[in-house]
């Protein structure tokens, strides 16, 4: 469960942790560093954290590589010490950069840190985002682009973060994207389409069907809830857990 989606006045962090444990969730994602120890004291893992600053200014530009590789290596050290398995990376926006050049640059940037991630046992996740609604001009906005980047890097510690919500907004055809490429995927995110809210029957993605298909592959990672609840947050978390364990 991504912390930013449930960081709200009616959900104090202690209450959120207790509800997550009660429902059956394993941990939280994208949690501020000053919350890590508290979450772990409540019996929850910190599953992911950001690897570097800047969704818009990312790995697709070589002039960003010195800064980003320094940030990633520093965060790899922190993650390894804290027992956090995954760090999220971003391609950056196009800003006029063609997709082939952006892909090549992103691969170069990831290769600069892949060996260190392997050494420390941390998985770097290149996140797939939509450029239609939420992240205008973001370059890693189609699964084929992201999968090709992961193939070219060629490291078991560099994977795609396949955000099901973002993929549906951009292109749909989810199962024919996910299943043949499952070895390239290191993590999943969920949210309802449209709106990025609850993942139940009021939106268009069949999450039990998606989870059933994933369960039939070799995928051994987790699925993270990254939706912003429009209604009661605890009820939304309970429903999401049920839908994502139905497979």
N, C-alpha and C positions, 0 to 999 in steps of 0.2 A: 504494500500500500504506500503510495507516494505521499509524503508528509504535507507537501504544499497544498494538496487538494482538500485536506481536512484540518488545516491550521486556521481555526475559526474561534470566535469568542465563546460559542456554546459547546466547545469541545476541548476542555483543558487537556494538556498533554498526558497527565496521569490517567484521566478517564479514557482517553483514546487508547493508551497502552492496555488498560484493563479490558476494554471491549475487544480489542484485537486478539488478546490471549483467550478470552472467553469464546469467541467465535471460532478460533482455530488458526488464525494467521501466524506465519512464522516470523515476520519481521516488517520493517519499514524501509522505505527508500528515500533518497535525497534528503536525508535528515541533517540539520545543522550540526557541526562538530560538537558544540557544547551540549547537545542532547544525546550523544552516542552512549556515554556511560550510563545515563539514566535508563535509556531504552534497554540496554543489555541487563541492567539490574532487574528489570521487569520480565526478563526471560525472552526478549525479542532480539532477533538479529538485525543488524544494519546491512541491508542487502546490496544497495548501490549508493554511490555518491558521484558528484560531478568530478571529472578528471581535470578540467581546465576552464578558465573563464571564457565566456563569449560564444553564444549560439551563432551569432551573425558573423563573427570574425574567427573563423576556424581553420581547420587543417587544409583547406583547399587552396590556400595562398602560401607560397614558400616564405614570404616575408614574415609570416606568423610562426614559423616552425621553431625558431630558437626560443621564443617565449613559451609556446605551448609545450614543447618537449620538456623544458625545465619544470613547468607546472605539473605536467603529467608524472614525471619521475618523482617529484616531491610528494604528490598525492599517492603514488604507488607505495612509497615508504610508509605514509600514514595509514593507508588501507591495510597493508600487510601487518603493521603493528596492532591495528584495531580489529583484525579479523573480518574485514570487509572484502568480499570476493570480487566485486565488479565496480568498474569506473566508467562513466559515460562520457563519450567524446562526440564532437560535432563537426560536420563538414564545413559549416559557414555558408553565407549567402553567395549567390552568383556574382552580383554587382557587375554584370557584363562579362564574366568569365564563362567560356564555353564549357560544356559538360565533360568533354574528353580531357581537357587540361585540368579542370577541377578534380576529376577522378585521379589522374596521374599524380597530382600534387598531394591529394589526400592519402594515397597509397604510400608515397614517399614519406610523409609525416608519420604515418602509423608504423612504418618499418623502422623509423628512428627510435621508437620506444618499445617495439614488440619484444625484443630480446630482454629488456629489463623487466617487462611484465612477466615473461616466461620465467626468469630467474626468481622473481618474488612470488610467483603463483597467483597473480592477479589477472583477471580478464578485462580487457578494454572493449567497450561496447560502442560501436558507431551507431548513433541513433537516426532512425528513419522518421522524418517529420513531414507533414503536409505543407505545401507552399500555396495552397488554394485559400485557406481560411485563417490558420493560426500563425504560420511562420512564412510570410511572404518572401519569395525569392530564395528560400533555403535550397541548397543544391542536392543534398541526399534526400530527394523527395519521391523517388520511385524505387521499388524494391530491387529491380534489375541493376540499377546503378550501385546500390549498397552491396548487393551480393557480389558484383564484380570487384568492388574494392576489397572485400574480405578474401575473395579467391586470390587476388594478386598479392596481397600481403602474405598469405600462406602461413599463418601462425595459429596454433590451437588456442592462443590467448588473445586473439583479436576476432571478435564476432560482431554480428549485426544485432542491434536492439530493434526487434520488429514490433513496432507499435501498431496494433491492430486497428485502432481508431484512425490514425494518420493514413495507414495504407488503404483503408476503406474510403476515406475522403478523396484520395488521389486516384485510385485505380480499381478498387474492389478485387474480385476474382481471388479471394484470399487463400483458399485451400490449394489452388494450383500454384500459388506463389510459395506458400509455407512448406508444404509437405516435401516436394522434391529438393528443397534447399535447407532442410532442417539442420544439417550439419554445419551450416554457416550462421545459424541463429544461436545467440547466447542468452537471450532474455526476451520476454514479451511484456507489453503494456496493453491495458484495456481502456475503453471508454465507449459510451454510446454515441451513435451517429444518427441524426445530427445533434449538435449541442454539447458534446463532451460531458454528458451527465450519466446517470445510472445506466446499467447495461442490461436492463430487463426488457420486457415485451413492448415498451413504448418506443423503442428504437429499432434500427433495421438489421443489426448484426445478430446472427444466431450463435451466441456464445457457447451454449452447450455443444452444438455441432462442431464448432472450432476446437473446443477443448477435447472432445472425443477424438478428433482427427490427430491432434498433437499427441494425445496419450497413446496412439497407435504407432508412433514413430520412436526413434532412439533418443528423443529429447529428454534430458535429465535436469534441466534448469527449473526455474520457478516462473510463475505468471504474476506480474505486478498490477494491482488496480491503480489506475491513474485517471480517474474521473472525478469531476466536481459535483457533489451531490446537490440536486435541486430541492430534495425533500429531506426527511430525517436522515442524518448521516449514519446512525447506527443501523437503521433498517436497510439502508443502501449497502452497507458493508456486509450485512447478513445475507442479503439477496445475492450480491456479487460472489460471495464465497460459495453459496449453494449452486449458482449457475456454473461456476468454474470448477467445481468438483463433480458435476453431473456426468462428465465424460468418463 
